[in-house]
């Protein structure tokens, strides 16, 4: 056995095996257990859905042909549930006809192995998909850590294929009426228009949407190694409301909430009198807050304070 496969398995992979034939379960369970995986089993489709939602395994080995809910329907339901949508599914099937293979991938399968099963092949496929799943999870966490809410979306049907936790939260808060795996109509229309522009070599423009006092900016990027030819794009979301920018200043600089608010409006070019009217305070109080800001940032002028703050925010964005 390739030692890299054993190392991947022993890193704590949790695998759910779904098969209605006890002999198949036993063979796979023993092979995976010996290789260091933690194994869960289900003997029918309903149990598979329940265990996947509860345990959130790293990979699912799914029998295609079962009584009741077959594997194709189980896969479709798993992919329709945001809790389980990101789990790679490897189909196990004795069906080798092209139609069966196409249906497996259409239902959301990432790969398939044919019966009779060969444990070494299954372990090799598992290790590959486990690495990929972990890489995606780390990427999502890194993007969220820098405040970059990110989605991978499919242009033809406006479906979200992959999203960070921050993206999921922002979309749910700003578009509560939209199902979790879909895009709002205005975003889908913008995506189709800008996707065509990018394929024609024209730089895409951002989309700004304001809902209930919240303002989101959407930026379109090609998938790494692709130019949108497959109709899948990377969307980066940024909240551009005053509250979000003030929060970003507080995270980047050692400022109180009120100092960050004052600095935000300084960046917008407002005078002390303007800021006092916006915040409901006197220009003198604004001046006092600015003195504290200058002291904390080690600057002497409004222009220097604004430049330093914008530089900090820009560097934080580039770090993602």
PyMOL commands that set and color helices and strands:
alter all, ss='L'
color gray80, all
select helices_A, chain A and resi 3-9+22-34+45-55+71-80+98-106+119-145+165-174+185-199+242-252+257-267+272-279+283-297+302-318
alter helices_A, ss='H'
color red, helices_A
select strands_A, chain A and resi 14-18+38-42+59-63+88-93+111-114+149-154+159-163+207-211+214-222+232-239
alter strands_A, ss='S'
color yellow, strands_A
deselect
rebuild
show_as cartoon
